[in-house]
Structures are given as C-alpha cells and as structure tokens.
Amino acid sequence: MSERKKISARKLVKMKGKDKIVMVTAYDYPSARAADEAGVDSILVGDSLAMVVYGMENTHNVPVELMEYHVRAVARADPVAHVVGDMPFMSYETSIRDAVLNAGRLVSAGADSVKLEGGSEYTDVVKAIVRAGIPVMGHIGLTPQKYLALGGYRKMGRKPSEADDILKDAEALAEAGAYSIVIEYTSAEVARKITERIPVPTICIGSGPYCDGQVLVFHDLLGFSPRDPPPFAKKYANIYGIVRDAISQYARDVRESKFPGPEHYFD
Ligand code: KIV
C-alpha cells in the first residue's frame, strides 16, 4: 500500500490543471478522520461551524478561540489532507497586526494554512500573512461574513460590472500571494474565466464545474442537519434521519427494558 504524504499548499498549487482538488469542511476529530480516510485533499475548518454545529443564524459570533478549538480537534486526527483554518469575522479586518497574529494562532493550533473572505481590499493583509510564512487561501463571490453589506446570501456576479469586480478580486489576491481561491455562488461562467485567468487553483462552492476543485460543507454533504442545505449542495446521505432514528430506537429499548441486555452488564 502506498503511503500518502502530507499535502502542502505547494502540492495543491501543483494540482492545478492536472487533478481536481477535493475539499470538505470538518470541525472535530471523527469528522476529520473520516474525511482523511476518504482521501480528500484538503479539510477546511470553516466558520460555517457557526451555523451547522452551533445553530447560529450567521457567522458573526465566532471568536478566534472557537476556531482554535476546532482546528485543534481536527489536527488531532493527524490528517494527510491539508488543513485550512478559516479566519473568522473581525479577526483580520481591524489591522494587519491583528490579521497576522490571528493567522498565527490558527497555525499554532494545527492549521496548515488560513482562509479569509474578501477581495482586492485585503491584498495588504494577504501579503503580510504570507510574509509571516503562512499560506493564504482567498474567498470571493458570496462572502457570508459580509452578507449585511452584500444585501443577503445571494447569487453573485450576475451583473457584468459585479462579475468584472469578482474577476479583478481574484487577480489581485493571486498577485498578493494567495495560493488558492474559493469562489462561492457565482455563475459557472465567472468561475470559468477566473480559473483560466489566474495561476493558482480555484475551489468552487455553488459556482459550477469549471474550477480546479470543489468544497462542500460536511453537514450539507451528509444531510446531517435539521435545516435545508443551500440549493447548490448535493446530499450524499441522510445522516440526520439515521441519528434521530437510532436515538429513538434507543429510547424505546430503555422504556421497554430491552437495553441494557445481558451482554452489556456483569453480575
Ligand atoms: O466556512 C466555510 O465552511 C466556508 C466554505 C463554505 C467555503 O467558507
């Protein structure tokens, strides 16, 4: 059996134009182990945990400490997959110093690189983090941390001027040293143009098939939520139903004195 080697940011860059990059979010030890055993290239400890793990309405209440805890739990799975730590809301907007220190905290917790949302307005931040020796993944198109300014969670780049701005954002981030860029909820055409135009890999979520890779949120992919997934997600299982049914079977067994059975205790 061939040993899989830890996947670096450099390795992900080299995959552009050759192999599709497979990325999934994970937030804890078992989910990271399962994703790594499944052979994904990258695990994103995304701030989407605010919604899918903590049941919040948006990602505005995620302190860096919380991201550190989840990055630590994922890193304990010792994945071969490249671990990306998401920079949460207000961890990089306030100053370059804050951005570098907070990126450093995620790396100290076990991330192999960090991701931040935003375009050309953050090139100074990206440059400073890269200068500190931390690879940065960009995130453009729909940037959920900025939904108030964007006017909600909406399709991005439908107007030619907005599509043009997204393309310029991608070019500016790549120029600033981002090693890869997530493109969320733009038209497939916008994502295709960006993918052709920039030298680093693009990772799509809800932006069609032409990117260099894809990312999905763990709970959306597995159907592990009482909430509906976004329209662009594909549900590969219905884990929520399986979990609920297993727990109700357990409850029935306890109420009917069927659990514990003789094999579960000693006299
Ligand atoms: O937080 C997250 O999970 C993300 C993905 C949706 C790309 O940023």
Boltz pocket constraint, residues with backbone or C-beta under 6 A from the ligand:
constraints:
  - pocket:
      binder: B
      contacts: [[A, 25], [A, 44], [A, 45], [A, 46], [A, 47], [A, 48], [A, 49], [A, 86], [A, 139], [A, 182], [A, 205], [A, 215], [A, 217]]
      max_distance: 6.0
